[in-house]
Amino acid sequence: MTVTAPKGFRAAGVTAGLKASGNPDLALVVNDGPSKAAAAVFTSNRVAAAPVHWSRQVVSDGRVDAVILNSGGANACTGPQGFQNTHTTAEKTAEVLGLSATDIFVCSTGLIGEQLPMGKIVPGIDAAAAALSADGGPEAATAIMTTDTVPKQAVFTGADAEGNEFTIGGIAKGAGMLAPGLATMLVVLTTDADVQPEMLDVVLRDATRVTFDRADSDGCMSTNDTVVLLASGASKAVPSAEAFGQGLTQVCAELARKLIGDAEGASHDIAIRTFNAATERDAETVSRAVARSNLFKAAIFGKDPNWGRVLSAVGTTDAVFEPDQLNVSMNGVQICQNGGIGQDRKLVDLEPREVLVEIDLQAGGAEATIWTNDLTHDYVHENSAYSS
Amino acid sequence: MTVTAPKGFRAAGVTAGLKASGNPDLALVVNDGPSKAAAAVFTSNRVAAAPVHWSRQVVSDGRVDAVILNSGGANACTGPQGFQNTHTTAEKTAEVLGLSATDIFVCSTGLIGEQLPMGKIVPGIDAAAAALSADGGPEAATAIMTTDTVPKQAVFTGADAEGNEFTIGGIAKGAGMLAPGLATMLVVLTTDADVQPEMLDVVLRDATRVTFDRADSDGCMSTNDTVVLLASGASKAVPSAEAFGQGLTQVCAELARKLIGDAEGASHDIAIRTFNAATERDAETVSRAVARSNLFKAAIFGKDPNWGRVLSAVGTTDAVFEPDQLNVSMNGVQICQNGGIGQDRKLVDLEPREVLVEIDLQAGGAEATIWTNDLTHDYVHENSAYSS
């Protein structure tokens, strides 16, 4: 159920000493082939971290041999020295694995604006390479955690048209700064299917668009978000784009839900589904506006079915709707009908962790769901104390 | 220092019984003329409250004789019955004052999605009319409070070219849901200058654009925001648009700062100034993006000068800048230089309530400031318990 589930991969997670806690903080995932096909998507933040600049270049030829990831430091806003440190990380990894640095993908996560302690990372890479194993995925998933409380992993098994089985595995980290154009989120996906880089790229973009891009914990876009997909071809399965994309979307959706489920301080996981929209974009825009309303999110924390705060968020969008035709339900109770008072709000049970908000625009046939969480004391606490 | 400071106005604030607390909840401001010129700006939220729909129509002819305002209920998302209740409120106010209902401006604030208790409002209007006095401004300022901890008032005195003095007074309420296109904010401005509706409208829009529109407490746009300006002409002063606009902007800025200073649960008042921008719009966009970052706001609550969260917010905008040329200072310490590490973050003192964040885009000569506040436990607490 992890990145080493597909054939052709080894992984490791070790303690290099970047975290004061002494927890594992350096992960390595190696593709042993025969294929080294790869694709990746990155944060759309214009202030991108050094490893994002580096890795964008690495994957541009569709080939990645290994991914080295550190927690305990984002290496963002660190200037030329920061880029040099990413370069050194790739060089060292290439050296111990007998590969080329230009095929080494680098990811970092942690505090922005601090230089990485290279005196710890360089020997850590030796340790990670020595620890590589065909069942090392869980250790890698643990080593990339920051404020995450649990490692996140997922797997899918399918078959191509001729019945050859293939597997897709993934690991993810991220618990805050989750927003579109991705999140503070590092995701490594692996597969033993034999898929060429061009198709990997298309399928990966399609899958992230409807999964990670729709997980919006706090509206804050990270400098480091990365999703990388490696294909070893070791299963000899050659699935169609449709079959492979379906499996990949399933793995991405499972990881995205796990990210939201572990969001910093959250006490409710909230799915905001907008339907009967004129377009999918309208539905996404409306759901996202509600997901970003601090007032709405604080109300859910207080178990208050405050549908007025839903409508006031919907009203800020340019989606097609008439204010007096909006319907809103929470956990199945339609508390707002035609823009006014519907069923008794006391009927809504917000005790369960899962909350479903459904917004009916009565304007068409499209829909989209955004996953978010509530705004809690613990969110404020964790994010007021993170770097101090 | 209030709406009754200018000549020609009477005001009152009484307890109609809308609030469970028994605090004053109904305010009335009457323009006794000789002029009844008026202008107003409203929320741009498409889900607008019944009183917004009504008052937009009332002011469309440039004349307002009186403003009746209630706290204890927003009368938003209340359907045809809600509009009827606003109409009844205007009719009753007109009747007791001997005026026409079509010249009665109505404002409401409080919880969305509940019908107003008209059985309390109607007799309350009798009480308010009976209590009207030429120094009733402070009572009116108190009666419009919701989660506000203090009433907000301001005044300005100037003179026209011939030396005739005029006064501008104002009252405001609002402590959350403060965002652009205004806030959950009701503002009544009065003046005894003799200014025609057309000029009032232009000057009011100019003044709110750089004051209330740049107060962004929590990014949430209300269904009820209204700023109304009444001119009695009682001073006989006829100031130029420039002289009047300057005074009006000063009053609006003072009220806007008081709104942010009383924002729900805030422990820091934060001014985010972006300068050396290519355009004023760029500067405003950048400052607003930072003002809306929960991660940045929680960090300030924790007295953590986390400039990485500033840069990650700046990076989400489309403003003209190069990431490696961004400078950021907090309370005078330049902790980020050229997109990287600047002075030691330990030098930043975030103990004072006032925080100044300055962002240098190195892209031009324009600037703008957005006023916001930090994200605190108390904000979450107040907004999780508001309606329950």
Interface residues (C-beta under 8 A of the other chain):
Chain A: S44 N45 R46 V47 A48 A74 A76 C77 T78 G79 Q81 G82 L111 I112 G113 E114 Q115 G176 M177 G181 D218 G219 C220 M221 S222 T223 R292 S293 N294 L295 A298 A299 F301 G302 K303 D304 N306 W307 G308 R309 L311 S312 A313 V314 G315 T316 T317 P323 D324 L326 C336 N338 G339 G340 I341 R345 L375 T376 H377 Y379 V380 H381 N383 S384 A385 Y386 S387 S388
Chain B: S44 N45 R46 V47 A48 A74 A76 C77 T78 G79 Q81 G82 L111 I112 G113 E114 Q115 G176 M177 G181 D218 G219 C220 M221 S222 T223 R292 S293 N294 L295 A298 A299 F301 G302 K303 D304 N306 W307 G308 R309 L311 S312 A313 V314 G315 T316 T317 P323 D324 L326 C336 N338 G339 G340 I341 R345 L375 T376 H377 Y379 V380 H381 N383 S384 A385 Y386 S387 S388
